[in-house]
Amino acid sequence: MELKQSERKNSKIKLGLQGSSGSGKTYSALLVAYGITNDWNKIAIIDTENGSANLYAHLGDYKVLSLDVPFSPERYMEAISMCEKSDIEVIIIDSISHCWENLLASHAAMLGNSFVNWNKITPRYNSFIQKILQSNCHIICTMRTKQDYNLIEKNGKMTPEKAGTKVIMREGINYEFTVVMEMDLNHKAKVTKDRTGIFNGQLEFIPSAETGTIILDWCNNDGKVIELNQNHLQYGSLANYAKTS
């Protein structure tokens, strides 16, 4: 045990991108990752979305690790380790919602007391999250969202009413990330959590490679907040970062 002076050296970003299908999570994750590395060969996607990562191969020569069932936390951790050993700088996990759904299914299949059974599930989930947080790679996690409902009493009956969207992950997952962005169907991101201070007061924007470059500057600059304006975040078109450009 040793008491040391606090310091921050070359942080690794842990970024969460959440949104519904078609919101551009995978595409945005790739562009941000390229902005961080400036080298497609240093980017790997752990793909649980039936090969969707290959849809954007025109962007550059990134690596794809296809993960199929079962989507257990142990298999995710094995995949992360494989990427770490392959000289990868940015790992995109697309998506981590499958891991949570796997754990829910495992819990539902257990016999006995439901509350007690969470004592067997939670350590596995925590190990997975710690694997992400302690990795020496930048990690971008995508998460699916679904329509959420509240029960409202109308005319003496309880009626479901739409109440926005809800991320398909364990409650509180957003606390684990440095930055969380919520994507809409116009491919725009709204920052809902920001420990960097980069995005304070920013409007919705379309994530680009420059978004990743700005994040990297923060990681390598002892936590200094870079002054931004909306033009910084809206920089360039997606096509600018294709390998054919």
N, C-alpha and C positions, 0 to 999 in steps of 0.2 A: 504494500500500500504506500503510495507516494503522492504528496500534494504538490501540484505543478502550476505554473503560471498558465492561464488560459491562452490559447492560440488557435489560429485557423489556417490550415495549409492545404491548398489545392483540393477543395471540397469536391465531392462527386454528387451531381444532382440526382435526386429521386423525384421524378415527375409523374404525376397521374393525369391521364387524359380520359375523361368519361363522356359518354354520349350514346345515343341510340344507333342502330344500324343505319349506315348511309351518312353519318355526320362527318366522316373524314378522319376518324381517329388514326387509322393505320398510315394513311398518306401524310397526315400532319406529323405523326411520330417520326417517320422517315426523314422528312425535311428538317425537323428540329435536330434529329440525330446527326444529319450531315453538317448542319451549322456548328455542332459541337466538335466534330472530328475533322471536317474538310477532307474526308477519305472514306468512300463507300466501303472499302475492304475492311474497315475497322468497325463496321456496324453489323450486328446480328439480330435477327428476329426469331424469337421462340413463338412459332405459329400454331395456335390451337383452332384457327378459323378455317379449316379445310382448304388450306393452300392459298388463302386470300393474299398473303404476303407476296406471292409471286406475280400478282397482278400489276405491280409497280416496278418490275424488273427493268423497265426502260429508264428509270431514274439513275441507276448505277449498279455496280457489282457488289451489293451487300450479300451477307450470308443468311441462309434460312435454315432453321432447325425445326422440322415439323414434329409436333407433339400430338399423339392421338390418345384415345382412351386407354387406360383410366387417367383422368387429369388429377392425379393425387399430388399433394404438396411435395412428396418425396421425389416424384418424377420431374416436377418443376425445378426443384433444387438441384437435381442431377443435371438438368439442361443448363441451368445458370453456371454450374461449375464447369461444364464442357466449354461454354463460351469464354469463361474467364481464363481457361487454359489455352485458348486459341488466339491470344493477342488481340482480343476484341476490346474496344474502348467504350462503345455504347451498346447496351443490350435492350432491345424492345421486347417486352412480354405482351403478346397480343392474343388473348387477353387473360387477365388473372381472375375474371369472373368464373371461368370454368373450374378453377381450383375450389372456389367457395361452393359452387354447386355440387362438386364431388364430395366435399365434406358434409354438406347438408344431406346428401343421399346416404352417406356412410352412417350418419347419426340416425337417420330415419330407419335404417335397417337393423339397428342395435336392439337387443332385447333388454328388458329391465327398465329402471328409472331413467326417464329422459334427461332430467337435470344432472344426475350423476354421470350419465354417459358423455356429457359435454366435457367432463374432466379428462376424457380420452381424446376428444377431438381438438380441444383448444391448444394443447401443447404442439400438436402437428401444425396447426395454423400459425402459431407464434413462431415456430422454427422457420417456416416459409417466409414470413414477414421479416424476420431477422436476417435471413439469407440475402434478401433484397437490400436491406438497410446497411448491412456490413460489407457489401460487395465493394471492391475497389474500382468497379466500372460505373459509369453513368448508367442509370436504368430508367427507362420510360415504360410505364405500365398502362395499358388501356383497360378500361372497365366498361362493361355494358350497362345501360340503364333501361328501366321499364316504367310504364305508366303506373303511378301511385294513386291510391284512392282513399278517401275518408268516408266514414259512414255518417250520413246526415239524416236527422229525423224529419220527415215530411209527411204531413197528414197522418201522424201516428205510426208511420212505418219507417224503418231504417233503410235508407237508399244510398248506394255508393255514388260518390261524386269525385270527379277527377281532381287531383291535387298535385299536379306537376309530375316530375319524374323522380325515380329513386334508383340509386346505383345498386347493381347486383353484386354486393360484397358485404362482408360483415360490417355492422354498424360501427362507425368510428374510424374506418379505413383512411379517411382523408387526413386524420391527424398524423399518419405515418409519413406523408410525403412532404418534400420541401415546397413544391408548387403543385396545385391542382387546377386543371383547366376543364371547363365543361363545354363540350362542343354542341352546336345546334345543327339543324339540317341545312343551313346556309354555309356550313363549314367554318363558322366563326367561333372563336373561343372566348369564354368569359372566365376570368381568373377568380376562383372562389376561395383559394387559400394561397398565401404568398409569404414565405418566411425570408425571402430575399430582399423585399422592398422594391424590386424592379418594376412591378406592375401596379403599384399603388396609384389609384385614380385613373387607370387606363380604361378606355372603352373596349367594347368587343373588337376583336381583330382576327385576321386569318393567319394562323401560324405559318412561318416560313423558315428557311435556313437561317435568316438573320436573327430570328427569335432564339435559335440555338446558339448563335455566336454571342449574343448578348448574355445569355445564361452562362456560357463558358467564361466570358470576361468576369462575371461575378464570382464564379468558382475559383478563378485564378488570381483574384484581386483582393484577397484577404477580406472578402465580404463587403467591399465598398459598393455602394449603390450607384449604378450608372444612370446618368440623367437621360431620360427618354422623352420622346414625344410620339404622337400617334403615327407619324410617318415612319419611324424606326420599325414599328411592328407591322406595318402594312407593306413593307419593302418588297418589291419584285413580284414577278409571277411565278407560279410553280414550275413552269416550263424552263425557267432560267437554270434550274438545277438538274435537268436531265443530262445524262452522260453524252447525249448527242449534240448538246448546245455548244 
